[in-house]
Amino acid sequence: MRRIRDNKENESLDNAYKAYDKYSEQKHSRDYVKAFDAELQHNLEEIVKQIADESWMPKGYKKKVIFERKERQLAKAPIEDHVLESATILPYEKAIYDYSTWRAPAVKPSMGTHGLFRFLRNELYAWPQEDMMYYVAIDAHHYFPMMDHAILKDALARLVKPGKLLTFLYKVVDSYLQGAPLGIKVAQLFGQIYLARFDRLAMRFFDIGKDPEKLAYWTQRYVTDRICTARTDDDYRDLCLGPSHLSRKFQQYVEEGIPFYFRFVDNILFRHADKTALHIILELAIMHLSRDWHVTVNTDYNVRPVWMGIRLAGYVFYHDHVAVSKRNKKELAKRVKRLQKLGYDEEQIRVKLASRFGFIKHADSINLIKSLGMEKSLGKIIKKRRVRPPFQGMNPDQKVPFSSVVNKCKEMLMGGGKSASYKVIS
């Protein structure tokens, strides 16, 4: 791929307006956006001037800690920096996204989590289980905070030719003491660019076929490990064909590469038909990540059969269906029950939890939605229309079972304490 050349496409006021519109979408109710809108023309002209004369310097970040399953530290930048960064990279976004392989779909337009979902589901549905019998998923430990600046700058120099754009990207890298500032748009691009070369190296089986010494070493390792770990009848049949057969089999794997590979930012997924070959792939991946990219891999990985389900991005993927992870199911059920107790009807709950229902509906979750009483089917609509309200002017949705009224009265009486029970007795 040719490197990106900065031809001053980002030094126009029209580009600044487009970048601001993309950044401020659904944010106009925020105070700092309103303050920026008050002098929008002047602010955008100043941003274009700073891009043209390269006078921009990052204004620093505010630390913000959030808790989503684990503690994460965000770096909050002022709105002027956000808009300027968006305007600077806007004309080159497509070229930056194209630099990384489609098997790393994170943050790309029209892809992201849904793209990963479609690609992985379609592959599992289309290919027989024998071709991807085992899988291993690994993830980087503190991926963004632990990025090496020298390696990141080298990756950027491979992508962008020397000029204003490369200087701007270097300024963003140097604006943070260590790693990348998680919380800005440019950091998302850094997450893709940092391991883009690793993606292609992994799919080529780490190029061990190009070095005769490496190929001989790993072939011997494969033959030895297959002999030591043989358990099934298929394993013993392969052993009966001799070491030369096993050597040819591994060398064929190397020539074919690793076609069943995905990366979602810092989560990497390998699948292979041969468990022993997958262990070698895992060892090579960890070695290259730690040596060449200074990435530490969390130790909670393990090689598992695909029929147990691949847990990734909040879903569990199988060869014949896709389920939702247990954590997401429990969280949805908890929120639905809470809103039902507060008196919200079905349509109001569906609107309030639209994002969660949208996430879950991509999987095979009709039984889950029915168990929560939130399915939207023609039969249910017809059944509601047949309901006869007990009083004139009431809607069918307002009718509730008599048992729920009795239960509500019991709760009120129990909540009243001794005085309430004394009144009932009296």
C-alpha positions as CSV (number, residue, x, y, z in Angstrom):
1,M,0.0,0.0,0.0
2,R,1.2,3.5,-0.8
3,R,1.9,5.8,2.0
4,I,-0.6,8.7,2.6
5,R,0.6,12.1,1.3
6,D,-0.6,15.3,2.9
7,N,-2.0,17.5,0.1
8,K,-3.5,20.1,2.4
9,E,-7.1,18.7,2.0
10,N,-7.7,19.5,5.7
11,E,-6.8,23.2,5.5
12,S,-10.3,24.4,4.4
13,L,-13.2,25.8,6.4
14,D,-15.6,23.4,4.7
15,N,-13.6,20.4,6.0
16,A,-13.6,21.9,9.5
17,Y,-17.4,22.3,9.4
18,K,-17.8,18.6,8.3
19,A,-15.5,17.5,11.1
20,Y,-17.4,19.5,13.7
21,D,-20.7,18.2,12.5
22,K,-19.5,14.6,12.9
23,Y,-18.0,15.3,16.3
24,S,-21.0,17.3,17.7
25,E,-23.7,14.9,16.6
26,Q,-26.1,14.2,19.5
27,K,-23.9,16.5,21.8
28,H,-25.5,19.9,21.2
29,S,-27.2,19.8,24.7
30,R,-23.8,19.8,26.5
31,D,-22.5,23.1,27.9
32,Y,-19.1,23.0,26.3
33,V,-20.6,22.4,22.9
34,K,-23.0,25.3,23.4
35,A,-20.1,27.5,24.3
36,F,-18.2,26.4,21.2
37,D,-21.3,27.0,19.0
38,A,-21.7,30.6,20.3
39,E,-18.6,31.6,18.3
40,L,-18.5,28.7,15.8
41,Q,-17.2,30.6,12.8
42,H,-14.3,32.2,14.7
43,N,-13.4,28.9,16.4
44,L,-13.3,26.9,13.2
45,E,-11.3,29.6,11.4
46,E,-8.8,29.5,14.2
47,I,-8.6,25.7,13.9
48,V,-7.9,25.9,10.2
49,K,-5.2,28.5,10.8
50,Q,-3.5,26.2,13.4
51,I,-3.6,23.2,11.0
52,A,-2.1,25.3,8.2
53,D,0.8,26.9,10.1
54,E,1.3,23.8,12.4
55,S,1.1,26.0,15.5
56,W,-1.3,23.7,17.3
57,M,0.0,22.0,20.5
58,P,-2.2,19.7,22.7
59,K,-3.7,21.5,25.7
60,G,-3.4,18.6,28.1
61,Y,-5.9,16.1,29.4
62,K,-8.1,15.7,32.5
63,K,-8.0,12.3,34.1
64,K,-11.3,10.4,34.4
65,V,-11.8,6.9,35.8
66,I,-14.7,4.8,34.8
67,F,-15.7,1.3,35.9
68,E,-17.0,-1.1,33.3
69,R,-16.3,-4.6,34.6
70,K,-12.9,-3.2,35.4
71,E,-11.3,0.2,36.1
72,R,-10.4,2.2,33.0
73,Q,-8.6,5.5,33.0
74,L,-9.7,8.0,30.3
75,A,-8.0,11.2,29.1
76,K,-10.5,14.0,28.6
77,A,-9.3,16.6,26.1
78,P,-10.8,20.1,25.6
79,I,-13.3,20.5,22.8
80,E,-11.0,22.6,20.6
81,D,-8.5,19.7,20.5
82,H,-11.2,17.2,19.7
83,V,-12.5,19.3,16.7
84,L,-9.0,20.1,15.4
85,E,-8.0,16.4,15.6
86,S,-11.2,15.4,13.8
87,A,-10.6,18.0,11.1
88,T,-7.0,17.1,10.6
89,I,-7.6,13.4,9.9
90,L,-11.0,13.6,8.2
91,P,-9.8,13.6,4.6
92,Y,-7.4,10.7,5.3
93,E,-9.7,8.5,7.4
94,K,-10.6,6.0,4.7
95,A,-6.9,5.5,3.8
96,I,-6.1,4.9,7.4
97,Y,-8.9,2.4,7.8
98,D,-7.8,0.6,4.6
99,Y,-4.3,0.2,6.0
100,S,-5.5,-2.5,8.5
101,T,-7.0,-5.8,7.2
102,W,-10.7,-6.4,7.1
103,R,-10.1,-9.1,9.7
104,A,-9.6,-6.2,12.2
105,P,-13.0,-4.5,11.8
106,A,-13.0,-2.4,15.0
107,V,-13.9,1.4,14.7
108,K,-14.3,1.1,10.9
109,P,-17.4,2.7,9.4
110,S,-20.3,0.2,8.9
111,M,-18.2,-2.5,10.6
112,G,-17.1,-2.4,14.2
113,T,-18.8,-4.9,16.5
114,H,-21.5,-5.8,13.9
115,G,-18.9,-6.4,11.3
116,L,-17.0,-8.8,13.6
117,F,-20.3,-10.5,14.4
118,R,-21.2,-11.0,10.7
119,F,-17.8,-12.2,9.7
120,L,-17.3,-14.7,12.5
121,R,-20.9,-16.0,12.4
122,N,-20.8,-16.5,8.6
123,E,-17.5,-18.3,8.7
124,L,-18.7,-20.7,11.4
125,Y,-22.0,-21.4,9.5
126,A,-20.2,-21.9,6.1
127,W,-17.2,-24.0,7.1
128,P,-17.4,-27.5,8.5
129,Q,-16.4,-28.0,12.1
130,E,-13.4,-30.2,11.1
131,D,-11.7,-27.2,9.4
132,M,-11.7,-25.1,12.6
133,M,-12.0,-27.6,15.4
134,Y,-10.1,-25.6,18.1
135,Y,-9.7,-21.9,19.0
136,V,-7.7,-19.7,21.3
137,A,-8.5,-16.1,22.2
138,I,-5.9,-13.8,23.7
139,D,-6.0,-10.2,24.8
140,A,-3.4,-7.6,25.5
141,H,-2.9,-6.4,29.1
142,H,-3.6,-2.6,29.2
143,Y,-3.2,-2.2,25.5
144,F,-3.5,1.5,25.1
145,P,-1.6,2.6,28.3
146,M,1.3,0.2,27.4
147,M,1.9,1.3,23.8
148,D,5.5,1.9,23.0
149,H,5.9,5.4,21.5
150,A,8.9,4.4,19.3
151,I,7.0,1.4,17.8
152,L,3.9,3.5,17.3
153,K,5.8,6.3,15.6
154,D,7.5,3.7,13.3
155,A,4.1,2.3,12.4
156,L,2.9,5.9,11.6
157,A,5.9,6.6,9.5
158,R,5.2,3.4,7.4
159,L,1.7,4.7,6.8
160,V,2.1,8.5,6.3
161,K,4.8,10.4,4.3
162,P,6.7,13.1,6.1
163,G,4.7,16.3,6.2
164,K,2.1,18.2,8.3
165,L,-0.1,15.1,8.9
166,L,2.8,13.0,10.3
167,T,4.0,15.9,12.5
168,F,0.5,16.3,13.9
169,L,0.3,12.5,14.7
170,Y,3.7,12.7,16.4
171,K,2.4,15.6,18.5
172,V,-0.6,13.5,19.7
173,V,1.7,10.6,20.6
174,D,4.1,12.9,22.5
175,S,1.2,14.6,24.3
176,Y,0.8,11.6,26.6
177,L,3.5,10.5,29.0
178,Q,3.1,6.7,28.3
179,G,1.0,4.9,25.8
180,A,-2.0,6.5,23.9
181,P,-4.6,8.8,25.5
182,L,-7.7,6.6,25.6
183,G,-10.7,8.9,25.1
184,I,-9.9,10.7,21.8
185,K,-10.6,9.7,18.2
186,V,-7.0,9.5,17.1
187,A,-6.3,6.9,19.8
188,Q,-8.8,4.6,18.2
189,L,-6.8,4.8,15.0
190,F,-3.6,4.2,16.9
191,G,-5.2,1.0,18.2
192,Q,-5.7,-0.2,14.6
193,I,-2.4,0.9,13.3
194,Y,-0.2,-0.4,16.1
195,L,-0.8,-4.1,15.4
196,A,-1.7,-3.8,11.6
197,R,1.6,-5.4,10.6
198,F,1.1,-8.2,13.2
199,D,-2.2,-9.1,11.6
200,R,-0.6,-9.8,8.2
201,L,2.3,-11.5,9.8
202,A,0.0,-13.8,11.8
203,M,-2.0,-14.7,8.7
204,R,1.2,-15.7,6.9
205,F,2.0,-18.1,9.8
206,F,4.6,-15.7,11.1
207,D,6.8,-16.2,7.9
208,I,8.5,-19.3,9.3
209,G,8.3,-20.8,5.9
210,K,10.8,-18.2,4.6
211,D,13.5,-19.3,6.9
212,P,14.7,-23.0,6.5
213,E,16.1,-23.1,10.1
214,K,12.9,-21.8,11.7
215,L,10.8,-24.2,9.6
216,A,13.0,-27.1,10.5
217,Y,12.8,-26.3,14.2
218,W,9.1,-25.8,14.4
219,T,8.5,-28.9,12.2
220,Q,10.4,-30.9,14.7
221,R,8.5,-29.4,17.6
222,Y,5.2,-30.2,15.9
223,V,6.2,-33.9,15.3
224,T,7.4,-34.3,18.9
225,D,4.3,-32.6,20.4
226,R,2.0,-34.7,18.3
227,I,3.7,-37.9,19.5
228,C,3.6,-36.8,23.1
229,T,0.0,-35.6,23.1
230,A,-1.7,-38.3,21.0
231,R,-5.0,-39.3,22.5
232,T,-7.7,-40.0,19.8
233,D,-7.9,-42.6,17.2
234,D,-7.2,-40.0,14.5
235,D,-4.0,-39.1,16.3
236,Y,-2.8,-42.7,16.4
237,R,-3.6,-43.1,12.7
238,D,-1.4,-40.1,11.9
239,L,1.4,-41.5,14.0
240,C,1.2,-44.8,12.2
241,L,2.0,-43.0,8.9
242,G,5.4,-41.9,10.3
243,P,7.2,-38.7,11.2
244,S,7.6,-37.7,7.5
245,H,3.9,-37.6,7.1
246,L,3.6,-35.3,10.2
247,S,6.3,-33.1,8.8
248,R,4.6,-32.7,5.5
249,K,1.3,-32.0,7.2
250,F,2.8,-29.1,9.3
251,Q,4.6,-27.7,6.3
252,Q,1.3,-27.6,4.4
253,Y,-0.2,-25.7,7.3
254,V,2.6,-23.1,7.0
255,E,2.1,-22.7,3.3
256,E,-1.7,-22.2,3.7
257,G,-1.1,-19.7,6.5
258,I,-3.8,-18.9,9.1
259,P,-7.0,-18.1,7.3
260,F,-9.3,-18.2,10.4
261,Y,-7.9,-15.1,12.2
262,F,-9.6,-12.0,13.7
263,R,-8.5,-9.1,15.8
264,F,-10.8,-6.7,17.6
265,V,-8.5,-3.9,18.9
266,D,-6.7,-5.8,21.6
267,N,-8.6,-9.1,21.4
268,I,-7.0,-11.7,19.0
269,L,-8.7,-14.9,17.9
270,F,-7.0,-17.9,16.2
271,R,-8.9,-21.0,15.0
272,H,-7.4,-24.2,13.5
273,A,-8.2,-27.8,12.8
274,D,-5.1,-29.1,14.5
275,K,-4.7,-28.6,18.2
276,T,-1.0,-29.0,18.3
277,A,-0.5,-26.5,15.4
278,L,-2.7,-24.1,17.3
279,H,-0.4,-24.4,20.4
280,I,2.5,-23.5,18.2
281,I,0.6,-20.6,16.7
282,L,-0.1,-19.4,20.2
283,E,3.5,-19.6,21.3
284,L,4.7,-17.7,18.2
285,A,2.0,-15.0,18.6
286,I,3.0,-14.3,22.2
287,M,6.7,-14.3,21.3
288,H,6.2,-11.8,18.5
289,L,3.8,-9.6,20.5
290,S,6.2,-9.4,23.5
291,R,9.4,-9.0,21.5
292,D,8.5,-6.8,18.5
293,W,5.5,-4.8,19.9
294,H,6.2,-4.9,23.6
295,V,2.6,-6.2,24.2
296,T,2.0,-8.2,27.4
297,V,-0.7,-10.9,26.9
298,N,-3.1,-11.8,29.8
299,T,-2.6,-15.3,31.0
300,D,-6.2,-16.4,31.1
301,Y,-6.1,-18.0,27.6
302,N,-6.5,-21.6,26.8
303,V,-7.0,-23.8,23.6
304,R,-10.6,-25.0,23.5
305,P,-12.8,-26.9,21.0
306,V,-15.1,-24.6,19.0
307,W,-18.2,-26.6,20.0
308,M,-17.9,-25.2,23.5
309,G,-18.6,-21.8,22.0
310,I,-16.4,-18.8,21.2
311,R,-16.9,-16.0,23.7
312,L,-16.2,-12.7,22.0
313,A,-17.6,-9.1,22.0
314,G,-20.6,-10.1,24.3
315,Y,-21.7,-13.1,22.2
316,V,-21.1,-16.8,22.2
317,F,-20.6,-18.2,18.7
318,Y,-21.4,-21.8,17.7
319,H,-21.4,-23.6,14.4
320,D,-25.2,-23.5,14.2
321,H,-26.3,-20.5,16.3
322,V,-25.2,-17.5,18.2
323,A,-26.1,-16.9,21.9
324,V,-25.8,-13.9,24.1
325,S,-23.2,-13.9,27.0
326,K,-24.6,-14.7,30.4
327,R,-23.6,-11.3,31.8
328,N,-25.6,-9.4,29.1
329,K,-28.7,-11.7,29.6
330,K,-28.7,-11.1,33.4
331,E,-28.2,-7.4,33.0
332,L,-31.1,-7.1,30.5
333,A,-33.4,-9.2,32.7
334,K,-32.5,-7.1,35.7
335,R,-33.3,-3.8,34.0
336,V,-36.6,-5.1,32.5
337,K,-37.9,-6.3,35.8
338,R,-36.8,-3.0,37.5
339,L,-38.8,-0.9,34.9
340,Q,-41.8,-3.2,35.2
341,K,-41.9,-2.7,38.9
342,L,-41.8,1.1,38.4
343,G,-44.9,0.8,36.3
344,Y,-43.6,1.3,32.8
345,D,-45.5,-0.5,30.0
346,E,-44.0,-2.7,27.4
347,E,-43.4,-0.1,24.7
348,Q,-41.8,2.3,27.2
349,I,-39.4,-0.4,28.4
350,R,-38.6,-1.2,24.8
351,V,-37.7,2.4,24.1
352,K,-35.7,2.9,27.2
353,L,-33.7,-0.3,26.6
354,A,-33.5,0.0,22.8
355,S,-29.7,-0.3,22.7
356,R,-29.6,-3.4,24.8
357,F,-32.5,-5.1,22.9
358,G,-30.8,-4.1,19.6
359,F,-27.5,-5.7,20.7
360,I,-29.3,-8.9,21.8
361,K,-31.5,-9.3,18.8
362,H,-28.5,-9.8,16.5
363,A,-28.1,-13.2,18.2
364,D,-30.7,-16.1,18.3
365,S,-32.5,-14.7,21.3
366,I,-36.2,-15.0,20.6
367,N,-36.7,-17.4,23.6
368,L,-34.9,-14.9,25.9
369,I,-37.1,-12.0,24.7
370,K,-40.3,-14.2,25.1
371,S,-39.3,-15.2,28.6
372,L,-39.1,-11.5,29.5
373,G,-42.5,-10.8,28.0
374,M,-41.0,-8.3,25.5
375,E,-41.6,-10.0,22.2
376,K,-43.4,-7.9,19.5
377,S,-45.4,-10.4,17.5
378,L,-48.6,-10.3,15.5
379,G,-50.2,-12.9,17.7
380,K,-49.5,-10.8,20.8
381,I,-50.9,-7.7,19.2
382,I,-54.1,-9.5,18.2
383,K,-54.5,-10.9,21.7
384,K,-54.2,-7.4,23.2
385,R,-56.9,-6.2,20.9
386,R,-59.3,-8.9,22.1
387,V,-58.9,-7.8,25.7
388,R,-62.0,-6.1,27.0
389,P,-61.3,-3.3,29.5
390,P,-63.4,-3.5,32.7
391,F,-64.3,0.2,32.6
392,Q,-65.2,2.6,29.9
393,G,-62.4,4.8,28.7
394,M,-59.6,2.4,29.6
395,N,-57.1,1.0,27.2
396,P,-56.4,-2.8,26.9
397,D,-52.9,-2.1,28.2
398,Q,-54.2,-0.7,31.4
399,K,-55.9,-3.9,32.4
400,V,-53.9,-6.0,34.9
401,P,-54.5,-9.4,36.4
402,F,-56.5,-9.3,39.7
403,S,-53.7,-11.3,41.4
404,S,-51.3,-8.4,40.8
405,V,-53.7,-6.0,42.5
406,V,-54.0,-8.4,45.5
407,N,-50.2,-8.7,45.6
408,K,-49.8,-4.9,45.5
409,C,-52.2,-4.5,48.4
410,K,-50.3,-7.1,50.4
411,E,-47.1,-5.2,49.8
412,M,-48.7,-1.9,51.0
413,L,-50.0,-3.6,54.1
414,M,-46.7,-5.3,54.9
415,G,-44.9,-2.0,54.3
416,G,-47.2,-0.2,56.8
417,G,-45.9,-2.2,59.7
418,K,-47.9,-3.0,62.9
419,S,-50.2,0.0,62.5
420,A,-51.4,-1.2,59.1
421,S,-52.0,-4.8,60.3
422,Y,-53.9,-3.4,63.4
423,K,-56.2,-1.4,61.2
424,V,-57.0,-4.5,59.1
425,I,-57.8,-6.6,62.2
426,S,-59.9,-3.8,63.7
